[in-house]
Amino acid sequence: MSDGSSGAAVADALRRTYRHRPPGTRLPSTRAIAAEHGVGPVTVQTALRILVAEGLVETRPGSGTYVAATPQRATSGDTAWQSTALGEAGVLDDVLSGTRSVAPEAMSMHRGYLSPELLPGSLLRAAVTRASRDPAVLLGAEMNTGVPQLRSWFARELGDRAGYDAADVLVTGGGQTAVSVTLRALAASGEAVVMEAPTYWGAILAARAHGLRIVPIARTPDGIDPADLDATLEAHHARVFYAQPTFANPTGQSWSTAVRAEVMRVLAARKAFLIEDDWARDLAIGDPPHPVAADDPDGHVVYIRSLTKGMSPSIRVAGLISRGAAHRRITTSRWASELFTPGLAQHVALDVLSAPGWPRHVANLGRTLRHRRDELAALLADVPVEIDRLPGGGLSLWLRLPGRVAARDVVRRASALGLELSPGDEWFPAEPPADFVRMSFAATPPSRYREAAHILAASLIG
C-alpha cells in the first residue's frame, strides 16, 4: 500500500484507541507507533496529520502528541424561520444523484468519473512533482485567461480549418464552470435556451440558476433533427443552443456528419450560437468525430473542452474557446464565477498532455472502456431492460425500463441493495417520454458487474 492508504489505516486504529480517552492523554512516540503497526515513520506522520486535521489530537512542539480537548458545541438554534424566508422550493433544491455520497462498499454506478485505476496516475504524480518544484507555479497567480502554452494546446487541438489561436481560449476551472459562464454571457434572464433531451443535468441546473427558459428538442438516432432545431429557434426567438454532439451524456451517442453540417447551416441562418460541450473527448471507444467548432470560422460555436474526465477529478481544467464580441462577454462573465484557474492545476495538466505517455493512456483507456461496456451489456442481456444503443464513448449505458416500472423506485430499491444508479428524469429538461436509468461501467470494477446485474433485475420487481 502507499503511505497515504496505510496512513489512513493507522489513523483508523489510533482513532479507535484514543477517541474516548480524556483530553491531554499522550500518544506514544512516532517510533513506538511505527513498531506497533509495522510501518515506517512517514506513514505514522501521515496518520497523525489526518487526526490533527480532524481535531482528535494536537501536537505540541518539543513535547509530543496529545488527545485534544473537545470544544463545547453550542445547542442548535431554531431555523424554522427559514421556511418562511425561502418560500416555495425551487428547481435548485433537489439533491441530484451524481452529487450523492454513498457508502465505500457500494457499487457507485451513478458516478460520472472513472475509477482511479483507469486514470494516468504515474503521469500525474510526475507532473505534480515537477510543478511543485517551481515557486512561480506553486505560489503565483495565473491571472485572467490562463497559462499561454495550455491555451495554445487547446487551440491547436481544434486544428487549422477554423483558424483558432491562443487568444480565443480561456482556461476555466472545469467544464461545469465553462457551461455556466457561457450560458450567463449569451442569454439574459427570462430568455429561451434550446437543449437536447435528454442532456447533461449540470447544464439544466446552470440554465435554471441563471433564470433561463429551457426549450427541449428530442435526440434522434443521428443526433437531432436540424429542421426541429430551426423551427424551435424561430418559434421561441432563441439564439442559444446547448448540446453535446460527441458522446452525449447520458446516452453516449454522437451526431452524424450530416447533422453536424446541417446544424451549422441553421445556426448561420438564424444568427444563433451553439455551446458545444465536448466533455468526453478522451473517453472515446474508437475514433471520436471532429468537433463542430473545427469547421466554424464565424464564431457561431462556443467550444468547451474538458480535461477532467480522462485525467483526474482533481484536475478541474477546461478550455473555453470563442471569438468576437461573444468572447469578450464570456470573459467578463467568467469573472463573476472565478477570477482565474489555479496555476498548479494548469501546469500539471499541460505537463501530462505534453508527455509521450498521454496518447498511450488515451488509447489504452479506449480499449478498456470498450471491454467494460461490452461486458456489462452482455450481462444485462438477461435483465428486462433495453439498452438505448451501445455508446461510442463516455462512461455509461442508458437503459429503458420495462412497462410501467418507475425509475425512481428502481433506483431506491437498488440503493438499498448496494447498487447506486442515476434516474433518467434528472437528464430531461421536461417530462421524459419513458423511464430510464443511467448505469456507469467506468467507476466500478468488472468483477462486480454480475452482482450489479442481479441487483438491477431484483429492483425491477416492485
CORBEL-V682454 format. One record per run of one state. SS is the DSSP state (@ for helix, = for strand, . for the rest). FROM is the first residue (numbers start at 1). TO is the last residue. If there is no record, write none. Layout:
ss	from	to
SS	FROM	TO
SS	FROM	TO
//
This chain:
ss	from	to
.	1	2
@	3	18
.	19	25
=	26	26
.	27	29
@	30	37
.	38	40
@	41	54
.	55	56
=	57	60
.	61	63
=	64	67
.	68	80
@	81	86
.	87	96
@	97	99
.	100	106
=	107	108
.	109	115
@	116	118
.	119	120
@	121	132
.	133	134
@	135	139
.	140	147
@	148	157
.	158	165
@	166	168
=	169	172
.	173	174
@	175	186
.	187	191
=	192	197
.	198	200
@	201	209
.	210	212
=	213	220
.	221	222
=	223	224
.	225	225
@	226	235
.	236	239
=	240	243
.	244	256
@	257	270
.	271	272
=	273	278
.	279	280
@	281	283
=	284	284
.	285	291
@	292	295
.	296	300
=	301	306
.	307	307
@	308	311
.	312	317
=	318	321
.	322	324
@	325	335
.	336	342
@	343	354
.	355	355
@	356	382
.	383	384
=	385	387
.	388	392
=	393	393
.	394	395
=	396	401
.	402	406
@	407	416
.	417	418
=	419	420
.	421	421
=	422	423
@	424	427
.	428	435
=	436	440
.	441	445
@	446	459
.	460	462
//
